[in-house]
Amino acid sequence: MIYTITLNPSLDYYIQSDSEIKTTVPNKIHSCRFKAGGKGINVLRMLKCLHGCNFEGKALGFTAGFTGDHIEDLLKGEGLDCDFVRTDGQTRVNVKLSGNTCAEFNASGQSVCRFDFELLLSKLDGISSDDTVIISGSTPDCRYDTYAELSERVTSKGALCICDTTKNDLITVCKNGVFLVKPNVYELAEITNEPFVKGALSLCNMGCENVLLSDGGKGGYFINKDNILYCDVPIKRTVYNTVGAGDSMLAGFVYGKYMKMSDADCLKSAVAAGSSSAYTPISQALDILLYDEIFQKCSVTRLN
């Protein structure tokens, strides 16, 4: 089973305007839609696209209020299983605006008390070495170290623990010996202040096993103490949407791991998933044929 933990999910409101966006008069909206958002949810959605109807996965995390209700309804409508802890307040709403300009307005999210966090931890009591747990995204308003406790609980059960986070949380999960972390080159530079390959090796020296490193449209890297692999993006197309592309990249890698691919092919799958997601308009489902085409044309270079 693959579990994703989205600590701070969102109800994303996508607004599309075909005319110039102005600040002095009301703007006409061409289309709008709600979508369940948050990094773990994005990963789970992509995994289902790649796996098809046989996918076994579950979304964990926190939801609250009528916005949280709508997130759960949307996920169930997509055929995604979820088991969120219900908290007080309202799950945040993020606004994604696109037209002649693009902008994102992201709220901070609701607070989570210790009792509710303990309920989330208890949902991990039944996992085993056969399971994969992906913890990703920003943290809710709380006074305890969510990533430290969650990653420690998962690794103690022998499950594969994968984390997509930044700053101090990234350092913490590396020290907890997680299987894989997925920063991008900018996040990595912010933490290590080193060239990205050396910075990724520094994370491995802290204790994590592997680093999946996103370099946007330039491709990605898979780095551990034995391997430094680079995969390019072989097909260039119009980029419609970069929201969630990094999450899709992570999902592509996890899918490859689930299918028992080599490290090189897992990296190819990651780049293919991230690229195909960016090339797909938000209003359309992922083009799995495009994923396959990119995967077949990807090439991996060993840099060490």
N, C-alpha and C positions, 0 to 999 in steps of 0.2 A: 504494500500500500504506500502511496505517496501522499504525504500531508503537507499543506502549505499553511503557514501561520502569518496572517496579516494583522499586526498589532493595531494598526491605525487605518482601517479601510475608509473608503469614501464613496459617496454617490456622485459620480461625475456627470456634469451637465455640459454636453457638447453643443455649441452654438455656431452655426455657419451663416455668414452673410456674403452675398454675391456683390454687394456694393461697397463703396469705400466707407470704412468705419469712422464716424464723426463723434466728437465730444460735446457738441453744442446743440444737437437736435436728436430726437429719437431715431434709432437705427432699425431698419427692416431686417428681419431674420428670415433666411431662406429655409433653414431646417434646424431642428433641435431634437436631442434625444438624451435619455438618461442611460447610464451604463454603470454597472458595479465596478468600482476601481480599487486600487491598492496593489502593491507590487506582488504579494502572494497570490491574490486573486488573478492578476494578469498571467502569472506563471501557470496556475492551474488551468486557466482557459486555453492557453497555448498547448499544454500537455494533452488536453482532451482532443484538440484539433489534430495533433500528431498521432496520437494513439488510436483515435476512432472510438467506436462504440464499446470496445473492451477495456477502456481505461478505468482503473480503480484509484480514485483520489478523493481527498476531502479537504475542504477549506475550514481552517480553525482561526480563531481570533476573537474580536469583540465587535458587537453591534449594539446600537441603542436607538430607541424611539421609532418614529414612523419612517425616518430615512433608513434606519437599519432594517426595518421590515421590508422596505422596497428593495434593498440590496439582496436580501435572502430570496425574495420572490423572483428577482431578475436572474439570480444564479440557478435557482430551480428550473426556471424557464429555459435556461441553456443546458439543462441536464447535468448540472454540477452539484455534487453533494456538499453540504455544509453543516457544521456543528459549532456555531458561535456561542460564546458566553454573552449573555445579555447584561448590559450595564445601564446605569442611570444616564439621563441626558439624551443627546441626539448624535448620531453618527454624522460626521462632517459632510458638507457639500462642496465639491471643487468645480470651478467653472473653467472650461476650455473654449476659448474664443478663436475663431479663424475667419479670415476674410482677406482684405488687402494687407492685414497684419495678423499676427498670432500672439496670443497671450494666455497665460494660465494664472488662475487665482485660487490658491490652495489654502484651505483653513487648517488650523492647528489640530483640531480633533478634541474628543471628549476626554475627561479624566477617568482613570481606572483605579479602583480601590484595591487594597491588598487581598481582600476576600475574593474578589472577582479574578484577580491574577492567579490565586491558588486554584480556583476552579479550572482555569486554562491549563495550569501545570498538571492537574489530575487527569486531564484528557490524554496525557502522554504516558500514563502509567502502563497502558497495555501494549505499547510499541515494542518491537524486537529488532534483531539484527537484519531481518528481512525488509524492514521499512526504511523509507527516506523521508526526512523532515526538512522542509525549506522554510527558513525564517527570514523575512525580508521587509524592508520599508521603514518608515519613521516610527517612532515610539509615541504612545499616548502620554498624556499628562499624568505622571506618577513619580514617586520618590524612591524607586528601587531599580535595580539593574536588570531590566527585563531580558536583554540578550544574554547576559552572563548566566542567569538562572535557567533560561530555556535551553541554551546550548549545553549546559552542564547536565541537565536532565536527559536530553536526547543522547548525548555521547555515553552517559552511564548505562543506557539501555542497549548499547551496541549498534544503534541505528546510524545510518549515514546522516550527518548533520551538515546542511549547506546554508550559508548565510550571505545575504546581500544587504550590507549596511555600511556605514561610514564612520570616520573619526574614532572616538574612544571605543564605541561598540565594536568596530572592526578589530581593533587591537585585542579587546577582551575575548572575542570568540576565537581568534587565532591562538591565544594562550590556553584556551580550553580544548585545543586539539581537534577542531572541526575538520570535516573531510575537504570542504571547498569553500572559498569565499570568492565573490565576484564584484570587485570594484571596477570603475573605469579609470583611465589613465590620469584624469584630473583629480579624482578622489584619492588615488594612490599617492600622487605627488604631494597633495595637501598633508598627508599623514607622514610620509617617510622623507620628503624633501630630497629624493634620489631619482636618478633615471629609472624609468618604470620597470625594466627587467630586474635591476638591482633591488628596487623597492619591493617587487613581488617576492624575490628570494628572501628579503628581510622578513616578510610576513611568514614565509615557510619556516624560517629560523625561529620565529616566535612560537611555532607549534602547529599551524595548520598544515594539512597535507598538500593541498593544491590551490592554485590561484587561476581563475578564469578572468582574463583581463579584456575589457571592452575598449576598443579604439574607434568607436563610431563607424563611419563609412570606410575606414581603412582596414577593418577586419578585427581580429582578436588573437589573443595569446593564451596558451595553456602552459603554466609554469609550475614546476616543483623542483626538488633538489636534484632530480635526475634528468629532467627534460625541459627544454625551452622551445615550444612549438609556436609557429605563427601561421595563420590562415588569412588569405586575402579575401576580398569581395570580388568575385569574378564577373558579376553582372551589374551594370549600372543602369538604374531606371529612375523615374520620377519618384522622389520621396514625398509621400502623401502625409505620413504621420510618424513622428518619432516617439510619441507617448507609448511607453510599454515595450519599445524595441529591445531595451536592455533586459527586460523581464522575459521576453521571447527568446533572447539569446540564452539565458540561463535555462529556460525550459528545453531548448534544443539540446543542450548538453546533458541535462538529466534524462531526456528521452534516449539519447545515445547510450548513456550508462545503463539504463533499464534494458535496452536491446542488446547489451553486452558488446557494444562496439569497442574498438581500440581507442586509446586516448586521442589519436589523430582524427579518427572519424567522429568522435564525440565533439571535437573542436569544429570540424566541418559542419556537423549538424547544428551547433550553436550559431555559427556565422550564417548558415542558410536560414535558420528560423528568425534570427534578428533582422536580417536583410529583407526577407519576404514580408515580415510584419511591417517594416518601414515603407515598403512599396505597395501596401494594401490600404485603400481608403478606409477610414474608420467605420463607414457605413456597410462595409462588405466583410464577409467571412474570409479567413485566411485561404489563399490559393495554395492548396497542398501540392499541386503540380509545379508551381513556381518554386516552392521549397525543394522539391525533388530535383528540379533543373539546376538550382544553385548548388545544392549538395554535390551533384555529380561533377560540376565544373570547378568546385573548390580545390585548391591545392595547398598542402601543408608543407612548410619548410622547417627543418630542424635548425636551430640557431646555436646549438652548443655541441 
